[in-house]
Amino acid sequence: MSYETETRQFEQDGFVLIPGLLTSDETTLVLETAKADHNLLSHAFGVMDTTGRKSKLSLWNHPGDDLFGMVSRSQRIVDRMEAFLGGEVYHYHSKMMLKEPRVGGAWEWHQDYGYWYQNGCLFPYMASCLIALDRANRDNGCLQVLKGSHLLGRIEHGRFGEQTGADPERVNAALERLELIYCEMEPGTGLFFHSNLLHASSANTSERSRWSLICCYNAARNNPYKDSHHPRYTPLSKAGDEAILAAGGKPTAASLSFLDPDKDQTTGATSESTGTD
């Protein structure tokens, strides 16, 4: 698909699936580097669902020159984001999601802007790119989305377990009216989705892990009006397509600013409230 066709689909459905966003070699490199990256793993923290299952994630704000930074700065991702959001974007944050076999928890129905609204972002000119590092299907808790739900606008969010989720009454009404899509993805597939798209995932009860890298972006013209635990506008230096493999297995820098969940400033939140899967 051309960027124009992808943009029309993004505007209509609230999401676009791009098979082969990362090559097989790039995907393998990212996954193997993540699993060996002590700095990234040591900063992972758990978020419990309503049944007591727990998923882990590591989150950082500013992309460096390491492998993960090269992915989030990649032209093939950033150029699409600029097409989808209608102008210059900057890196809002990235996170590595670790949904382990048998214990990886569910994520309640939510909109990422349900959280990011609290961080001083006036408009929902924000989106994420989820890259599957493992095969994702229903068995290991793949992402579920409600097609076109970004057009509902921001829904009120509240606390469920250790998570913030969308108003169940509105979610149930949306489930009756909108198509539910299970985003089953091969490794390397990218899912671009709008910050107001309702999404959720089930617990991983399978014997397979489901790791994914999620890169989140904000429009430069949507610069937050107040400080939060995520950055205001910071110019983003794009990286060429060759930069991912050229970075080799370079792990995250020791100086990288990982999120301390105790310093999450989102109103009404305890633990991670930045929008996840």
N, C-alpha and C positions, 0 to 999 in steps of 0.2 A: 504494500500500500504506500501511496505517496503521503507526505506530511499533511497535505490538504485533506485527503480521504480520512487519515487517522484523526485529524482535528475535528472533522464533522462527526465522526463516531464518538469521540470524546465528549463533544458538546451535547450530543443526543443521548448517549448511554451513561456517561459519567466515567467510563473506563475504556481502555484499549489493551488487548493482549498482543504482545510482539514476540512470536517464537524466534529463538535464536538471537535474542538481543545481545547476549554474550556467547562467544564461540565455546565449543566443548573444552578447548585448552584453557580459555580464560576462566570458565566456570570451575573447572577442576583446580586451577591455581588458587582462586579465591577461597574455595571451600577448604582445601588442604592448608592454606596459610592461616585461615581463621582457627582451625582446630589446633594448630601449633602455636598460636599467638598468646603467650602467657599474659601479656598486658591486657589484651582484649578480654580474655576469659576471666582474669582476676577482677575485672570491673563489672562482670555480669551480675545482675541481681534478679531475683525471682518475683513474679506477680502471680498471686493465687486466684483461681476462679471460685465460683460459688460452691463447687464440690470438693475443694481442697487440693485439686491438681495445680501444679505450678509450671509456668513457662519462664524462661530466662531470656534476658536481653542485655546487650551492652549498647550504650548510646553516646555519641559525641557530636559536638556542634560544628567545628570547623574542619574542612577536609585538608589533609596534609599532602605530602609527596609520597606517602606509602601506597600500597596496592589498593586499599579501600578508598583512599582519596582519589586515586586515578579513575576508579569506577564512577564515583559521584561527580567528578569533573569532566567525564567523557562527553565529547560532542554529541555522540549518538543518543545520549540521555538528555543532556542540557538543551540541545537544539529542539528536541521534541517538546520539552517542558515550555520553552519559550513560545513555540507554536501553539500549544494547548492553552497557555495562560495569557497569550497576547502581548508579549514583550519580555524585557530582560527579567531574569530570575536570579536569585542567590540561594546558596545552600542553607537550609534551615536547620537540618540535622540529619544524621544517618544512624542506623541501628542494625545490629546483627541479632536476629531472632533465633533462639535455640529451643525448638520444640522437640524434646527428646522422646524416645520410644516409651510407651505405656504410661508416662507420667506427665507429658506435656499438656498443659491446661487449655481450656477453651477461652475465647475472647468474646465478650458480650457484643451485641449489636451496638455500633457506635459510628459516629462521624468524627474524623480527625479534627474538623473545625469546631466540633463540640468542645474540644480541649483548647485548640489554638486561639479561638475567640477570646479566651481569658488572658491571653498573653499580649494583648494590645494590637492584634491584627484586625483592622476594621472590616476588611473585605475577605471573602473566601477565595481569593486569588492564589490558591495554594494547592499543591498536588504531591503525590508520592509515586515512586517507582519501586515496586517490589520485584526483586530478582530471585527466582527459585534456584537454590544451590543443590537441593535434593529434589527428587521427583515428588510432586505434591498431588495428592488425590484425596478422595473422601476418607479413605482408611486412616491416613495420618493427619487429618485435620486441615485440609486445604482451605484457602480463603473462600468465603461465600460473599456475594454482593447482590444488592437489589438493583436491578437494571433501571436506570433513570431516576433513582432516588435522590440524586444530587439536586434535582429540580424542586424538591420539597423545601429547600432552605434549611437553615440551622434548626435542629430539634433540641429541646432542653435535655440535659444530661444529669444523671445522679449516680450515687454510689451503689455498686453491687459487688460483694466480696471486697477484694482489694482493687477493683477496677471501676472506672467511670463508664457508664453505658447510657444509651439513648432511652428516652421515655418509652417504656414497654407498650403503653396504650397506642402510641403513634406507630411504633415499630410493627405491632400486630396489624394495624390498619394498612400499613404499607405492604406487609406480607400478603394481604388479601388481594391487593391491586397490582402489584408489580412482580415481574419475573425474577425468580431466585436463580442465580447462576453459581454453580460450583466451579471455581477457577482451578481446574486440574491442569498442572503445568509440568512440562519436562524441564530438567536442569538447563539453566541459561535463558529460559523464557522470562520476559519482563511484563509486568502488569502496571500500567500507568492509570492512576485513579484520582478523581477529584476529591477535594477535602470534605465535601458534603455528601459523598457517596456512603450510604449505609453499608457496613461490612461487618463480618463476624467470622469466627472459625470454631470448629468443634475440637474437643480434646483429641490428643494423639493416643489412641488405644492400640496402635499397630506395633510391630517389631522394628519399624523403620523410623529414623529421625526425619525431621523436616526443618532444615536450616534455610534461612533466607536473609538477604541483605536488602534493607529498605532505605532509599535515599529520598529525602523530603525537601521541597523547594517552596519558596515564597516569591511572589512578584516583587520586583524592586520598588514599584509604585505603591506597594502595600506595606511599606516600612512601618513596623510597630510604633505606636505612639508612646510606649513606655517600655522600660527594661523588664526582662524576664529571664528565665533560665535558658532561653534560646536567643540567638543573636538578632540584632537589628540588621539592616542592610549592610552587607559586606561584599564588595565586588568579587565575582567568581571568575577565576582564571580557567578557561576551558582546556581540556587535554585532548590531543589527537587520538585516533583509533588505535594507534600502535602503543600508546602509553601504558595500557593495562599489562600487557605481556612484558613490556620493557621494565616495569617496576619489579618484575620477578616476584619472589616471595617476601618482599619487604613488609614486615609487620607494622602495626601501628606504633607511632612514636611514643616514647615514654612520657613526653611532655603533652601529649594530646589531652584535651579537656573532656574527660568522660563525665556524664551526668551522675551526680550523687543524688539518689532518689529522695534523700532527706531535705534536699534543697530545691525540690520541685515547687515552683511558686504558683502553679495553677490553682485557682480558687477552688476550695472544696476537695482538693486532691491530697491523697497520701500515697506515696510511691509513684509509679510511672503513669503519666497522664498525657503523653505526647502523641498518642495515636499509633496503634499497632495492628497486628493481625492475629 
